[in-house]
Amino acid sequence: GSNEPNVFTFGALMSACARARNADKAVKLLNAMESKFGVKPNAVVYGSAISACERNFPPRHMKAIELLHQACDNPAINVSPALFNTAM
């Protein structure tokens, strides 16, 4: 098997960022996924990144909305009502 990170690796990392309330790390990871590792984010990854922004102290609402727009603009991502709820 390969030791390269995949979308599940990033999903787990992003979830940890959300639990740690670390929006900065979540956004950096999201940006590095494709540019550095060639891994395309999915709705779960975006949801966790948005959650990290909302749970950050202080909350980063505008960044969460910006990430939601990015997800909506990506035709490969199945944007669900849950993703919108996360950004609220």
Secondary structure, DSSP 8 states (H G I E B T S, - for coil): ---S--HHHHHHHHHHHHHTT-HHHHHHHHHHHHHHH-----HHHHHHHHHHHHHSSS--HHHHHHHHHHHHH-TTS---HHHHHHH-
